[in-house]
Amino acid sequence: MAKASDKISLSKSKVVNIGLLIVAFNPLPSGLIYGIALWRGASMKKEGNLIIIFSLLWGAVALALARKHFGI
């Protein structure tokens, strides 16, 4: 069992910043999973929605650019 002194406290802004970094590098699978995990928490619904929307938009842009430049 972890002691109370072993836990790390993260503010909402740090959680959102971490999520935006995840989305920037791997938008669709990781970004959606992280966003849904945040969204399911009662206190982080707004932040979860932000991550999910940004993930979908950035994923669409990334796929469009890949299709345009690499013919995928």
mmCIF file as Biopython writes it, N, C-alpha, C and O atoms, coordinates in Angstrom:
data_model
#
loop_
_atom_site.group_PDB
_atom_site.id
_atom_site.type_symbol
_atom_site.label_atom_id
_atom_site.label_alt_id
_atom_site.label_comp_id
_atom_site.label_asym_id
_atom_site.label_entity_id
_atom_site.label_seq_id
_atom_site.pdbx_PDB_ins_code
_atom_site.Cartn_x
_atom_site.Cartn_y
_atom_site.Cartn_z
_atom_site.occupancy
_atom_site.B_iso_or_equiv
_atom_site.auth_seq_id
_atom_site.auth_asym_id
_atom_site.pdbx_PDB_model_num
ATOM 1   N N  . MET A ? 1  ? 0.829   -1.172 0.000   1.0 0.0 1  A 1 
ATOM 2   C CA . MET A ? 1  ? 0.000   0.000  0.000   1.0 0.0 1  A 1 
ATOM 3   C C  . MET A ? 1  ? 0.878   1.241  0.000   1.0 0.0 1  A 1 
ATOM 4   O O  . MET A ? 1  ? 1.908   1.293  0.672   1.0 0.0 1  A 1 
ATOM 5   N N  . ALA A ? 2  ? 0.460   2.220  -0.751  1.0 0.0 2  A 1 
ATOM 6   C CA . ALA A ? 2  ? 1.204   3.469  -0.828  1.0 0.0 2  A 1 
ATOM 7   C C  . ALA A ? 2  ? 0.800   4.376  0.330   1.0 0.0 2  A 1 
ATOM 8   O O  . ALA A ? 2  ? -0.375  4.484  0.681   1.0 0.0 2  A 1 
ATOM 9   N N  . LYS A ? 3  ? 1.785   5.011  0.899   1.0 0.0 3  A 1 
ATOM 10  C CA . LYS A ? 3  ? 1.517   5.972  1.961   1.0 0.0 3  A 1 
ATOM 11  C C  . LYS A ? 3  ? 1.035   7.279  1.345   1.0 0.0 3  A 1 
ATOM 12  O O  . LYS A ? 3  ? 1.228   7.529  0.155   1.0 0.0 3  A 1 
ATOM 13  N N  . ALA A ? 4  ? 0.416   8.095  2.160   1.0 0.0 4  A 1 
ATOM 14  C CA . ALA A ? 4  ? -0.077  9.387  1.669   1.0 0.0 4  A 1 
ATOM 15  C C  . ALA A ? 4  ? 1.068   10.255 1.171   1.0 0.0 4  A 1 
ATOM 16  O O  . ALA A ? 4  ? 0.870   11.073 0.273   1.0 0.0 4  A 1 
ATOM 17  N N  . SER A ? 5  ? 2.248   10.098 1.726   1.0 0.0 5  A 1 
ATOM 18  C CA . SER A ? 5  ? 3.384   10.919 1.308   1.0 0.0 5  A 1 
ATOM 19  C C  . SER A ? 5  ? 3.968   10.466 -0.032  1.0 0.0 5  A 1 
ATOM 20  O O  . SER A ? 5  ? 4.757   11.193 -0.635  1.0 0.0 5  A 1 
ATOM 21  N N  . ASP A ? 6  ? 3.590   9.271  -0.506  1.0 0.0 6  A 1 
ATOM 22  C CA . ASP A ? 6  ? 4.101   8.749  -1.771  1.0 0.0 6  A 1 
ATOM 23  C C  . ASP A ? 6  ? 3.271   9.206  -2.971  1.0 0.0 6  A 1 
ATOM 24  O O  . ASP A ? 6  ? 3.688   8.997  -4.111  1.0 0.0 6  A 1 
ATOM 25  N N  . LYS A ? 7  ? 2.131   9.811  -2.750  1.0 0.0 7  A 1 
ATOM 26  C CA . LYS A ? 7  ? 1.259   10.217 -3.844  1.0 0.0 7  A 1 
ATOM 27  C C  . LYS A ? 7  ? 1.722   11.542 -4.441  1.0 0.0 7  A 1 
ATOM 28  O O  . LYS A ? 7  ? 2.294   12.387 -3.752  1.0 0.0 7  A 1 
ATOM 29  N N  . ILE A ? 8  ? 1.462   11.703 -5.734  1.0 0.0 8  A 1 
ATOM 30  C CA . ILE A ? 8  ? 1.819   12.926 -6.442  1.0 0.0 8  A 1 
ATOM 31  C C  . ILE A ? 8  ? 0.539   13.680 -6.753  1.0 0.0 8  A 1 
ATOM 32  O O  . ILE A ? 8  ? -0.427  13.098 -7.246  1.0 0.0 8  A 1 
ATOM 33  N N  . SER A ? 9  ? 0.531   14.952 -6.472  1.0 0.0 9  A 1 
ATOM 34  C CA . SER A ? 9  ? -0.629  15.797 -6.732  1.0 0.0 9  A 1 
ATOM 35  C C  . SER A ? 9  ? -0.435  16.532 -8.058  1.0 0.0 9  A 1 
ATOM 36  O O  . SER A ? 9  ? 0.589   17.181 -8.272  1.0 0.0 9  A 1 
ATOM 37  N N  . LEU A ? 10 ? -1.432  16.425 -8.950  1.0 0.0 10 A 1 
ATOM 38  C CA . LEU A ? 10 ? -1.401  17.125 -10.230 1.0 0.0 10 A 1 
ATOM 39  C C  . LEU A ? 10 ? -2.582  18.080 -10.304 1.0 0.0 10 A 1 
ATOM 40  O O  . LEU A ? 10 ? -3.710  17.710 -9.980  1.0 0.0 10 A 1 
ATOM 41  N N  . SER A ? 11 ? -2.321  19.299 -10.729 1.0 0.0 11 A 1 
ATOM 42  C CA . SER A ? 11 ? -3.406  20.253 -10.906 1.0 0.0 11 A 1 
ATOM 43  C C  . SER A ? 11 ? -4.107  19.976 -12.234 1.0 0.0 11 A 1 
ATOM 44  O O  . SER A ? 11 ? -3.583  19.254 -13.082 1.0 0.0 11 A 1 
ATOM 45  N N  . LYS A ? 12 ? -5.301  20.557 -12.406 1.0 0.0 12 A 1 
ATOM 46  C CA . LYS A ? 12 ? -6.053  20.355 -13.646 1.0 0.0 12 A 1 
ATOM 47  C C  . LYS A ? 12 ? -5.294  20.883 -14.849 1.0 0.0 12 A 1 
ATOM 48  O O  . LYS A ? 12 ? -5.347  20.287 -15.925 1.0 0.0 12 A 1 
ATOM 49  N N  . SER A ? 13 ? -4.587  21.996 -14.681 1.0 0.0 13 A 1 
ATOM 50  C CA . SER A ? 13 ? -3.858  22.560 -15.820 1.0 0.0 13 A 1 
ATOM 51  C C  . SER A ? 13 ? -2.729  21.638 -16.260 1.0 0.0 13 A 1 
ATOM 52  O O  . SER A ? 13 ? -2.456  21.526 -17.455 1.0 0.0 13 A 1 
ATOM 53  N N  . LYS A ? 14 ? -2.074  20.979 -15.317 1.0 0.0 14 A 1 
ATOM 54  C CA . LYS A ? 14 ? -1.015  20.036 -15.688 1.0 0.0 14 A 1 
ATOM 55  C C  . LYS A ? 14 ? -1.593  18.820 -16.394 1.0 0.0 14 A 1 
ATOM 56  O O  . LYS A ? 14 ? -0.993  18.313 -17.342 1.0 0.0 14 A 1 
ATOM 57  N N  . VAL A ? 15 ? -2.753  18.343 -15.943 1.0 0.0 15 A 1 
ATOM 58  C CA . VAL A ? 15 ? -3.401  17.202 -16.578 1.0 0.0 15 A 1 
ATOM 59  C C  . VAL A ? 15 ? -3.792  17.549 -18.007 1.0 0.0 15 A 1 
ATOM 60  O O  . VAL A ? 15 ? -3.618  16.732 -18.911 1.0 0.0 15 A 1 
ATOM 61  N N  . VAL A ? 16 ? -4.318  18.752 -18.221 1.0 0.0 16 A 1 
ATOM 62  C CA . VAL A ? 16 ? -4.703  19.180 -19.568 1.0 0.0 16 A 1 
ATOM 63  C C  . VAL A ? 16 ? -3.465  19.356 -20.444 1.0 0.0 16 A 1 
ATOM 64  O O  . VAL A ? 16 ? -3.481  18.959 -21.609 1.0 0.0 16 A 1 
ATOM 65  N N  . ASN A ? 17 ? -2.404  19.934 -19.916 1.0 0.0 17 A 1 
ATOM 66  C CA . ASN A ? 17 ? -1.168  20.098 -20.693 1.0 0.0 17 A 1 
ATOM 67  C C  . ASN A ? 17 ? -0.586  18.754 -21.097 1.0 0.0 17 A 1 
ATOM 68  O O  . ASN A ? 17 ? -0.128  18.597 -22.229 1.0 0.0 17 A 1 
ATOM 69  N N  . ILE A ? 18 ? -0.594  17.791 -20.200 1.0 0.0 18 A 1 
ATOM 70  C CA . ILE A ? 18 ? -0.119  16.446 -20.530 1.0 0.0 18 A 1 
ATOM 71  C C  . ILE A ? 18 ? -0.984  15.847 -21.637 1.0 0.0 18 A 1 
ATOM 72  O O  . ILE A ? 18 ? -0.472  15.230 -22.570 1.0 0.0 18 A 1 
ATOM 73  N N  . GLY A ? 19 ? -2.298  16.033 -21.524 1.0 0.0 19 A 1 
ATOM 74  C CA . GLY A ? 19 ? -3.210  15.524 -22.545 1.0 0.0 19 A 1 
ATOM 75  C C  . GLY A ? 19 ? -2.977  16.150 -23.900 1.0 0.0 19 A 1 
ATOM 76  O O  . GLY A ? 19 ? -3.012  15.456 -24.916 1.0 0.0 19 A 1 
ATOM 77  N N  . LEU A ? 20 ? -2.739  17.449 -23.935 1.0 0.0 20 A 1 
ATOM 78  C CA . LEU A ? 20 ? -2.483  18.123 -25.213 1.0 0.0 20 A 1 
ATOM 79  C C  . LEU A ? 20 ? -1.174  17.653 -25.836 1.0 0.0 20 A 1 
ATOM 80  O O  . LEU A ? 20 ? -1.076  17.552 -27.059 1.0 0.0 20 A 1 
ATOM 81  N N  . LEU A ? 21 ? -0.180  17.369 -25.027 1.0 0.0 21 A 1 
ATOM 82  C CA . LEU A ? 21 ? 1.071   16.816 -25.561 1.0 0.0 21 A 1 
ATOM 83  C C  . LEU A ? 21 ? 0.854   15.417 -26.134 1.0 0.0 21 A 1 
ATOM 84  O O  . LEU A ? 21 ? 1.394   15.085 -27.190 1.0 0.0 21 A 1 
ATOM 85  N N  . ILE A ? 22 ? 0.069   14.603 -25.443 1.0 0.0 22 A 1 
ATOM 86  C CA . ILE A ? 22 ? -0.234  13.265 -25.954 1.0 0.0 22 A 1 
ATOM 87  C C  . ILE A ? 22 ? -0.955  13.367 -27.285 1.0 0.0 22 A 1 
ATOM 88  O O  . ILE A ? 22 ? -0.629  12.645 -28.228 1.0 0.0 22 A 1 
ATOM 89  N N  . VAL A ? 23 ? -1.928  14.253 -27.370 1.0 0.0 23 A 1 
ATOM 90  C CA . VAL A ? 23 ? -2.703  14.428 -28.602 1.0 0.0 23 A 1 
ATOM 91  C C  . VAL A ? 23 ? -1.825  14.947 -29.733 1.0 0.0 23 A 1 
ATOM 92  O O  . VAL A ? 23 ? -1.996  14.537 -30.881 1.0 0.0 23 A 1 
ATOM 93  N N  . ALA A ? 24 ? -0.897  15.834 -29.432 1.0 0.0 24 A 1 
ATOM 94  C CA . ALA A ? 24 ? -0.048  16.406 -30.472 1.0 0.0 24 A 1 
ATOM 95  C C  . ALA A ? 24 ? 0.823   15.340 -31.137 1.0 0.0 24 A 1 
ATOM 96  O O  . ALA A ? 24 ? 1.081   15.408 -32.339 1.0 0.0 24 A 1 
ATOM 97  N N  . PHE A ? 25 ? 1.271   14.368 -30.367 1.0 0.0 25 A 1 
ATOM 98  C CA . PHE A ? 25 ? 2.166   13.358 -30.930 1.0 0.0 25 A 1 
ATOM 99  C C  . PHE A ? 25 ? 1.444   12.112 -31.427 1.0 0.0 25 A 1 
ATOM 100 O O  . PHE A ? 25 ? 1.944   11.443 -32.331 1.0 0.0 25 A 1 
ATOM 101 N N  . ASN A ? 26 ? 0.298   11.784 -30.871 1.0 0.0 26 A 1 
ATOM 102 C CA . ASN A ? 26 ? -0.432  10.589 -31.279 1.0 0.0 26 A 1 
ATOM 103 C C  . ASN A ? 26 ? -1.925  10.848 -31.092 1.0 0.0 26 A 1 
ATOM 104 O O  . ASN A ? 26 ? -2.510  10.414 -30.099 1.0 0.0 26 A 1 
ATOM 105 N N  . PRO A ? 27 ? -2.553  11.562 -32.052 1.0 0.0 27 A 1 
ATOM 106 C CA . PRO A ? 27 ? -3.892  12.084 -31.811 1.0 0.0 27 A 1 
ATOM 107 C C  . PRO A ? 27 ? -4.997  11.046 -31.675 1.0 0.0 27 A 1 
ATOM 108 O O  . PRO A ? 27 ? -5.775  11.107 -30.722 1.0 0.0 27 A 1 
ATOM 109 N N  . LEU A ? 28 ? -5.086  10.118 -32.580 1.0 0.0 28 A 1 
ATOM 110 C CA . LEU A ? 28 ? -6.288  9.302  -32.585 1.0 0.0 28 A 1 
ATOM 111 C C  . LEU A ? 28 ? -6.314  8.222  -31.499 1.0 0.0 28 A 1 
ATOM 112 O O  . LEU A ? 28 ? -7.221  8.254  -30.667 1.0 0.0 28 A 1 
ATOM 113 N N  . PRO A ? 29 ? -5.398  7.290  -31.456 1.0 0.0 29 A 1 
ATOM 114 C CA . PRO A ? 29 ? -5.592  6.265  -30.423 1.0 0.0 29 A 1 
ATOM 115 C C  . PRO A ? 29 ? -5.328  6.775  -29.006 1.0 0.0 29 A 1 
ATOM 116 O O  . PRO A ? 29 ? -6.197  6.669  -28.141 1.0 0.0 29 A 1 
ATOM 117 N N  . SER A ? 30 ? -4.171  7.312  -28.768 1.0 0.0 30 A 1 
ATOM 118 C CA . SER A ? 30 ? -3.816  7.721  -27.407 1.0 0.0 30 A 1 
ATOM 119 C C  . SER A ? 30 ? -4.602  8.927  -26.946 1.0 0.0 30 A 1 
ATOM 120 O O  . SER A ? 30 ? -5.044  8.974  -25.798 1.0 0.0 30 A 1 
ATOM 121 N N  . GLY A ? 31 ? -4.785  9.898  -27.812 1.0 0.0 31 A 1 
ATOM 122 C CA . GLY A ? 31 ? -5.521  11.087 -27.443 1.0 0.0 31 A 1 
ATOM 123 C C  . GLY A ? 31 ? -6.972  10.788 -27.093 1.0 0.0 31 A 1 
ATOM 124 O O  . GLY A ? 31 ? -7.510  11.335 -26.130 1.0 0.0 31 A 1 
ATOM 125 N N  . LEU A ? 32 ? -7.603  9.921  -27.875 1.0 0.0 32 A 1 
ATOM 126 C CA . LEU A ? 32 ? -8.988  9.566  -27.579 1.0 0.0 32 A 1 
ATOM 127 C C  . LEU A ? 32 ? -9.103  8.777  -26.283 1.0 0.0 32 A 1 
ATOM 128 O O  . LEU A ? 32 ? -10.014 9.019  -25.492 1.0 0.0 32 A 1 
ATOM 129 N N  . ILE A ? 33 ? -8.201  7.848  -26.058 1.0 0.0 33 A 1 
ATOM 130 C CA . ILE A ? 33 ? -8.232  7.064  -24.822 1.0 0.0 33 A 1 
ATOM 131 C C  . ILE A ? 33 ? -8.045  7.968  -23.612 1.0 0.0 33 A 1 
ATOM 132 O O  . ILE A ? 33 ? -8.773  7.840  -22.628 1.0 0.0 33 A 1 
ATOM 133 N N  . TYR A ? 34 ? -7.090  8.870  -23.671 1.0 0.0 34 A 1 
ATOM 134 C CA . TYR A ? 34 ? -6.834  9.791  -22.561 1.0 0.0 34 A 1 
ATOM 135 C C  . TYR A ? 34 ? -8.027  10.717 -22.343 1.0 0.0 34 A 1 
ATOM 136 O O  . TYR A ? 34 ? -8.428  10.958 -21.205 1.0 0.0 34 A 1 
ATOM 137 N N  . GLY A ? 35 ? -8.593  11.235 -23.432 1.0 0.0 35 A 1 
ATOM 138 C CA . GLY A ? 35 ? -9.745  12.117 -23.332 1.0 0.0 35 A 1 
ATOM 139 C C  . GLY A ? 35 ? -10.961 11.423 -22.741 1.0 0.0 35 A 1 
ATOM 140 O O  . GLY A ? 35 ? -11.668 12.002 -21.916 1.0 0.0 35 A 1 
ATOM 141 N N  . ILE A ? 36 ? -11.208 10.198 -23.153 1.0 0.0 36 A 1 
ATOM 142 C CA . ILE A ? 36 ? -12.340 9.447  -22.618 1.0 0.0 36 A 1 
ATOM 143 C C  . ILE A ? 36 ? -12.118 9.129  -21.144 1.0 0.0 36 A 1 
ATOM 144 O O  . ILE A ? 36 ? -13.060 9.162  -20.353 1.0 0.0 36 A 1 
ATOM 145 N N  . ALA A ? 37 ? -10.889 8.824  -20.777 1.0 0.0 37 A 1 
ATOM 146 C CA . ALA A ? 37 ? -10.587 8.562  -19.360 1.0 0.0 37 A 1 
ATOM 147 C C  . ALA A ? 37 ? -10.850 9.805  -18.514 1.0 0.0 37 A 1 
ATOM 148 O O  . ALA A ? 37 ? -11.396 9.697  -17.416 1.0 0.0 37 A 1 
ATOM 149 N N  . LEU A ? 38 ? -10.473 10.967 -19.002 1.0 0.0 38 A 1 
ATOM 150 C CA . LEU A ? 38 ? -10.754 12.201 -18.267 1.0 0.0 38 A 1 
ATOM 151 C C  . LEU A ? 38 ? -12.247 12.505 -18.241 1.0 0.0 38 A 1 
ATOM 152 O O  . LEU A ? 38 ? -12.780 12.937 -17.219 1.0 0.0 38 A 1 
ATOM 153 N N  . TRP A ? 39 ? -12.910 12.282 -19.352 1.0 0.0 39 A 1 
ATOM 154 C CA . TRP A ? 39 ? -14.326 12.592 -19.477 1.0 0.0 39 A 1 
ATOM 155 C C  . TRP A ? 39 ? -15.174 11.766 -18.513 1.0 0.0 39 A 1 
ATOM 156 O O  . TRP A ? 39 ? -16.196 12.242 -18.018 1.0 0.0 39 A 1 
ATOM 157 N N  . ARG A ? 40 ? -14.754 10.536 -18.247 1.0 0.0 40 A 1 
ATOM 158 C CA . ARG A ? 40 ? -15.516 9.671  -17.349 1.0 0.0 40 A 1 
ATOM 159 C C  . ARG A ? 40 ? -15.406 10.107 -15.892 1.0 0.0 40 A 1 
ATOM 160 O O  . ARG A ? 40 ? -16.257 9.746  -15.080 1.0 0.0 40 A 1 
ATOM 161 N N  . GLY A ? 41 ? -14.389 10.865 -15.550 1.0 0.0 41 A 1 
ATOM 162 C CA . GLY A ? 41 ? -14.280 11.388 -14.197 1.0 0.0 41 A 1 
ATOM 163 C C  . GLY A ? 41 ? -15.246 12.545 -13.992 1.0 0.0 41 A 1 
ATOM 164 O O  . GLY A ? 41 ? -15.412 13.382 -14.880 1.0 0.0 41 A 1 
ATOM 165 N N  . ALA A ? 42 ? -15.877 12.597 -12.840 1.0 0.0 42 A 1 
ATOM 166 C CA . ALA A ? 42 ? -16.908 13.607 -12.597 1.0 0.0 42 A 1 
ATOM 167 C C  . ALA A ? 42 ? -16.342 15.028 -12.596 1.0 0.0 42 A 1 
ATOM 168 O O  . ALA A ? 42 ? -17.001 15.954 -13.068 1.0 0.0 42 A 1 
ATOM 169 N N  . SER A ? 43 ? -15.148 15.207 -12.079 1.0 0.0 43 A 1 
ATOM 170 C CA . SER A ? 43 ? -14.602 16.561 -11.953 1.0 0.0 43 A 1 
ATOM 171 C C  . SER A ? 43 ? -13.841 17.025 -13.188 1.0 0.0 43 A 1 
ATOM 172 O O  . SER A ? 43 ? -13.403 18.174 -13.232 1.0 0.0 43 A 1 
ATOM 173 N N  . MET A ? 44 ? -13.671 16.175 -14.182 1.0 0.0 44 A 1 
ATOM 174 C CA . MET A ? 44 ? -12.848 16.530 -15.343 1.0 0.0 44 A 1 
ATOM 175 C C  . MET A ? 44 ? -13.610 16.412 -16.667 1.0 0.0 44 A 1 
ATOM 176 O O  . MET A ? 44 ? -12.982 16.240 -17.712 1.0 0.0 44 A 1 
ATOM 177 N N  . LYS A ? 45 ? -14.938 16.499 -16.652 1.0 0.0 45 A 1 
ATOM 178 C CA . LYS A ? 45 ? -15.720 16.349 -17.889 1.0 0.0 45 A 1 
ATOM 179 C C  . LYS A ? 45 ? -15.381 17.412 -18.926 1.0 0.0 45 A 1 
ATOM 180 O O  . LYS A ? 45 ? -15.247 17.097 -20.109 1.0 0.0 45 A 1 
ATOM 181 N N  . LYS A ? 46 ? -15.241 18.652 -18.507 1.0 0.0 46 A 1 
ATOM 182 C CA . LYS A ? 46 ? -14.951 19.751 -19.431 1.0 0.0 46 A 1 
ATOM 183 C C  . LYS A ? 46 ? -13.582 19.551 -20.086 1.0 0.0 46 A 1 
ATOM 184 O O  . LYS A ? 46 ? -13.435 19.737 -21.294 1.0 0.0 46 A 1 
ATOM 185 N N  . GLU A ? 47 ? -12.592 19.176 -19.290 1.0 0.0 47 A 1 
ATOM 186 C CA . GLU A ? 47 ? -11.244 18.951 -19.813 1.0 0.0 47 A 1 
ATOM 187 C C  . GLU A ? 47 ? -11.217 17.734 -20.737 1.0 0.0 47 A 1 
ATOM 188 O O  . GLU A ? 47 ? -10.517 17.736 -21.750 1.0 0.0 47 A 1 
ATOM 189 N N  . GLY A ? 48 ? -11.975 16.700 -20.391 1.0 0.0 48 A 1 
ATOM 190 C CA . GLY A ? 48 ? -12.064 15.511 -21.239 1.0 0.0 48 A 1 
ATOM 191 C C  . GLY A ? 48 ? -12.656 15.840 -22.594 1.0 0.0 48 A 1 
ATOM 192 O O  . GLY A ? 48 ? -12.168 15.365 -23.620 1.0 0.0 48 A 1 
ATOM 193 N N  . ASN A ? 49 ? -13.712 16.654 -22.606 1.0 0.0 49 A 1 
ATOM 194 C CA . ASN A ? 49 ? -14.307 17.083 -23.877 1.0 0.0 49 A 1 
ATOM 195 C C  . ASN A ? 49 ? -13.304 17.857 -24.721 1.0 0.0 49 A 1 
ATOM 196 O O  . ASN A ? 49 ? -13.230 17.659 -25.934 1.0 0.0 49 A 1 
ATOM 197 N N  . LEU A ? 50 ? -12.536 18.730 -24.092 1.0 0.0 50 A 1 
ATOM 198 C CA . LEU A ? 50 ? -11.516 19.500 -24.804 1.0 0.0 50 A 1 
ATOM 199 C C  . LEU A ? 50 ? -10.495 18.571 -25.456 1.0 0.0 50 A 1 
ATOM 200 O O  . LEU A ? 50 ? -10.153 18.748 -26.625 1.0 0.0 50 A 1 
ATOM 201 N N  . ILE A ? 51 ? -10.015 17.596 -24.717 1.0 0.0 51 A 1 
ATOM 202 C CA . ILE A ? 51 ? -9.013  16.668 -25.249 1.0 0.0 51 A 1 
ATOM 203 C C  . ILE A ? 51 ? -9.597  15.832 -26.385 1.0 0.0 51 A 1 
ATOM 204 O O  . ILE A ? 51 ? -8.930  15.623 -27.399 1.0 0.0 51 A 1 
ATOM 205 N N  . ILE A ? 52 ? -10.827 15.351 -26.233 1.0 0.0 52 A 1 
ATOM 206 C CA . ILE A ? 52 ? -11.459 14.535 -27.278 1.0 0.0 52 A 1 
ATOM 207 C C  . ILE A ? 52 ? -11.637 15.343 -28.558 1.0 0.0 52 A 1 
ATOM 208 O O  . ILE A ? 52 ? -11.312 14.861 -29.644 1.0 0.0 52 A 1 
ATOM 209 N N  . ILE A ? 53 ? -12.147 16.562 -28.443 1.0 0.0 53 A 1 
ATOM 210 C CA . ILE A ? 53 ? -12.371 17.403 -29.623 1.0 0.0 53 A 1 
ATOM 211 C C  . ILE A ? 53 ? -11.053 17.740 -30.306 1.0 0.0 53 A 1 
ATOM 212 O O  . ILE A ? 53 ? -10.946 17.646 -31.528 1.0 0.0 53 A 1 
ATOM 213 N N  . PHE A ? 54 ? -10.049 18.133 -29.525 1.0 0.0 54 A 1 
ATOM 214 C CA . PHE A ? 54 ? -8.751  18.456 -30.103 1.0 0.0 54 A 1 
ATOM 215 C C  . PHE A ? 54 ? -8.131  17.226 -30.759 1.0 0.0 54 A 1 
ATOM 216 O O  . PHE A ? 54 ? -7.498  17.337 -31.809 1.0 0.0 54 A 1 
ATOM 217 N N  . SER A ? 55 ? -8.306  16.072 -30.155 1.0 0.0 55 A 1 
ATOM 218 C CA . SER A ? 55 ? -7.764  14.838 -30.717 1.0 0.0 55 A 1 
ATOM 219 C C  . SER A ? 55 ? -8.401  14.520 -32.067 1.0 0.0 55 A 1 
ATOM 220 O O  . SER A ? 55 ? -7.704  14.160 -33.016 1.0 0.0 55 A 1 
ATOM 221 N N  . LEU A ? 56 ? -9.714  14.651 -32.152 1.0 0.0 56 A 1 
ATOM 222 C CA . LEU A ? 56 ? -10.400 14.371 -33.418 1.0 0.0 56 A 1 
ATOM 223 C C  . LEU A ? 56 ? -10.011 15.374 -34.504 1.0 0.0 56 A 1 
ATOM 224 O O  . LEU A ? 56 ? -9.778  14.992 -35.650 1.0 0.0 56 A 1 
ATOM 225 N N  . LEU A ? 57 ? -9.941  16.655 -34.141 1.0 0.0 57 A 1 
ATOM 226 C CA . LEU A ? 57 ? -9.563  17.672 -35.127 1.0 0.0 57 A 1 
ATOM 227 C C  . LEU A ? 57 ? -8.121  17.486 -35.608 1.0 0.0 57 A 1 
ATOM 228 O O  . LEU A ? 57 ? -7.851  17.523 -36.808 1.0 0.0 57 A 1 
ATOM 229 N N  . TRP A ? 58 ? -7.209  17.288 -34.668 1.0 0.0 58 A 1 
ATOM 230 C CA . TRP A ? 58 ? -5.803  17.126 -35.034 1.0 0.0 58 A 1 
ATOM 231 C C  . TRP A ? 58 ? -5.595  15.821 -35.810 1.0 0.0 58 A 1 
ATOM 232 O O  . TRP A ? 58 ? -4.773  15.767 -36.725 1.0 0.0 58 A 1 
ATOM 233 N N  . GLY A ? 59 ? -6.331  14.784 -35.449 1.0 0.0 59 A 1 
ATOM 234 C CA . GLY A ? 59 ? -6.249  13.520 -36.194 1.0 0.0 59 A 1 
ATOM 235 C C  . GLY A ? 59 ? -6.725  13.687 -37.625 1.0 0.0 59 A 1 
ATOM 236 O O  . GLY A ? 59 ? -6.123  13.138 -38.547 1.0 0.0 59 A 1 
ATOM 237 N N  . ALA A ? 60 ? -7.805  14.442 -37.819 1.0 0.0 60 A 1 
ATOM 238 C CA . ALA A ? 60 ? -8.303  14.685 -39.177 1.0 0.0 60 A 1 
ATOM 239 C C  . ALA A ? 60 ? -7.293  15.481 -39.991 1.0 0.0 60 A 1 
ATOM 240 O O  . ALA A ? 60 ? -7.073  15.184 -41.165 1.0 0.0 60 A 1 
ATOM 241 N N  . VAL A ? 61 ? -6.677  16.488 -39.379 1.0 0.0 61 A 1 
ATOM 242 C CA . VAL A ? 61 ? -5.651  17.277 -40.077 1.0 0.0 61 A 1 
ATOM 243 C C  . VAL A ? 61 ? -4.455  16.400 -40.435 1.0 0.0 61 A 1 
ATOM 244 O O  . VAL A ? 61 ? -3.939  16.476 -41.550 1.0 0.0 61 A 1 
ATOM 245 N N  . ALA A ? 62 ? -4.018  15.576 -39.503 1.0 0.0 62 A 1 
ATOM 246 C CA . ALA A ? 62 ? -2.866  14.705 -39.753 1.0 0.0 62 A 1 
ATOM 247 C C  . ALA A ? 62 ? -3.159  13.708 -40.868 1.0 0.0 62 A 1 
ATOM 248 O O  . ALA A ? 62 ? -2.310  13.470 -41.727 1.0 0.0 62 A 1 
ATOM 249 N N  . LEU A ? 63 ? -4.359  13.122 -40.859 1.0 0.0 63 A 1 
ATOM 250 C CA . LEU A ? 63 ? -4.716  12.184 -41.923 1.0 0.0 63 A 1 
ATOM 251 C C  . LEU A ? 63 ? -4.834  12.884 -43.276 1.0 0.0 63 A 1 
ATOM 252 O O  . LEU A ? 63 ? -4.427  12.329 -44.296 1.0 0.0 63 A 1 
ATOM 253 N N  . ALA A ? 64 ? -5.385  14.094 -43.294 1.0 0.0 64 A 1 
ATOM 254 C CA . ALA A ? 64 ? -5.494  14.839 -44.551 1.0 0.0 64 A 1 
ATOM 255 C C  . ALA A ? 64 ? -4.110  15.192 -45.103 1.0 0.0 64 A 1 
ATOM 256 O O  . ALA A ? 64 ? -3.876  15.088 -46.307 1.0 0.0 64 A 1 
ATOM 257 N N  . LEU A ? 65 ? -3.202  15.606 -44.230 1.0 0.0 65 A 1 
ATOM 258 C CA . LEU A ? 65 ? -1.841  15.919 -44.680 1.0 0.0 65 A 1 
ATOM 259 C C  . LEU A ? 65 ? -1.107  14.673 -45.164 1.0 0.0 65 A 1 
ATOM 260 O O  . LEU A ? 65 ? -0.374  14.733 -46.151 1.0 0.0 65 A 1 
ATOM 261 N N  . ALA A ? 66 ? -1.293  13.561 -44.490 1.0 0.0 66 A 1 
ATOM 262 C CA . ALA A ? 66 ? -0.656  12.310 -44.924 1.0 0.0 66 A 1 
ATOM 263 C C  . ALA A ? 66 ? -1.199  11.889 -46.274 1.0 0.0 66 A 1 
ATOM 264 O O  . ALA A ? 66 ? -0.446  11.441 -47.138 1.0 0.0 66 A 1 
ATOM 265 N N  . ARG A ? 67 ? -2.498  12.031 -46.459 1.0 0.0 67 A 1 
ATOM 266 C CA . ARG A ? 67 ? -3.107  11.653 -47.733 1.0 0.0 67 A 1 
ATOM 267 C C  . ARG A ? 67 ? -2.605  12.539 -48.866 1.0 0.0 67 A 1 
ATOM 268 O O  . ARG A ? 67 ? -2.340  12.062 -49.970 1.0 0.0 67 A 1 
ATOM 269 N N  . LYS A ? 68 ? -2.477  13.837 -48.581 1.0 0.0 68 A 1 
ATOM 270 C CA . LYS A ? 68 ? -2.047  14.788 -49.603 1.0 0.0 68 A 1 
ATOM 271 C C  . LYS A ? 68 ? -0.580  14.578 -49.993 1.0 0.0 68 A 1 
ATOM 272 O O  . LYS A ? 68 ? -0.242  14.581 -51.177 1.0 0.0 68 A 1 
ATOM 273 N N  . HIS A ? 69 ? 0.283   14.396 -48.995 1.0 0.0 69 A 1 
ATOM 274 C CA . HIS A ? 69 ? 1.717   14.351 -49.272 1.0 0.0 69 A 1 
ATOM 275 C C  . HIS A ? 69 ? 2.240   12.949 -49.556 1.0 0.0 69 A 1 
ATOM 276 O O  . HIS A ? 69 ? 3.244   12.805 -50.255 1.0 0.0 69 A 1 
ATOM 277 N N  . PHE A ? 70 ? 1.596   11.920 -49.040 1.0 0.0 70 A 1 
ATOM 278 C CA . PHE A ? 70 ? 2.108   10.573 -49.218 1.0 0.0 70 A 1 
ATOM 279 C C  . PHE A ? 70 ? 1.179   9.693  -50.039 1.0 0.0 70 A 1 
ATOM 280 O O  . PHE A ? 70 ? 1.521   8.545  -50.323 1.0 0.0 70 A 1 
ATOM 281 N N  . GLY A ? 71 ? 0.030   10.190 -50.422 1.0 0.0 71 A 1 
ATOM 282 C CA . GLY A ? 71 ? -0.898  9.433  -51.245 1.0 0.0 71 A 1 
ATOM 283 C C  . GLY A ? 71 ? -1.495  8.237  -50.539 1.0 0.0 71 A 1 
ATOM 284 O O  . GLY A ? 71 ? -1.807  7.229  -51.174 1.0 0.0 71 A 1 
ATOM 285 N N  . ILE A ? 72 ? -1.658  8.339  -49.235 1.0 0.0 72 A 1 
ATOM 286 C CA . ILE A ? 72 ? -2.190  7.212  -48.454 1.0 0.0 72 A 1 
ATOM 287 C C  . ILE A ? 72 ? -3.682  7.208  -48.574 1.0 0.0 72 A 1 
ATOM 288 O O  . ILE A ? 72 ? -4.346  6.346  -47.998 1.0 0.0 72 A 1 
#
